[in-house]
């Protein structure tokens, strides 16, 4: 019996790979009688709305969406230090939008990678502070408790801490963590309990956990 060589696979051209239809995001042009109201965007009604927004805001003008969000934003702020162009900031902004934070504050470098934000920065207020001193002065002027999230010898568990309603949750950049200046200015620093082998978790993940802890406490009244 003679072995025959296998027939090599037929290469697929890029055009053939892209031939499969892709699911469209959003909705097409408005069908039926056009709705009335200043918040509707005539271009979106005519052409369709492919933005990454919840169904409630389909066909709404951008400024109308922001105004509606502003009317019900929560009382907590988020801040993240950005001394080495932290790539987590975009994800933090996206999560802050999901939990409707009042503002996101960038301490340090003004520029940050917006890719991870998935365009949510258009709906989330972002403020820049060039120095820690500028940020601390702003927070104190607003009467906000500065709460650091990091692992320090004096950190207390987030899981058993009663987060204040009016606060700003501050996160250090990936690797170095919070600077000594922010640590000193914080009312308290909180740690997130971990049960595996690693010492710390990703800064964006820590931010999401801390934001959700505030939501559970002050939206759902789940006391520690």
SULWOWO-V486934 format. One record per run of one state. SS is the DSSP state (A for helix, B for strand, O for the rest). FROM is the first residue (numbers start at 1). TO is the last residue. Records with the same first field share a line. If there is no record, write none. Layout:
BEGIN
SS = FROM-TO / FROM-TO
END
This chain:
BEGIN
O = 1-13 / 18-26 / 28-39 / 41-41 / 48-48 / 50-54 / 58-59 / 61-61 / 71-75 / 83-88 / 99-103 / 109-114 / 118-119 / 123-125 / 130-131 / 142-144 / 150-155 / 161-166 / 172-172 / 174-176 / 178-179 / 186-187 / 192-202 / 219-224
A = 14-17 / 42-47 / 55-57 / 62-70 / 89-98 / 115-117 / 120-122 / 132-141 / 158-160 / 180-185 / 203-218
B = 27-27 / 40-40 / 49-49 / 60-60 / 76-82 / 104-108 / 126-129 / 145-149 / 156-157 / 167-171 / 173-173 / 177-177 / 188-191
END
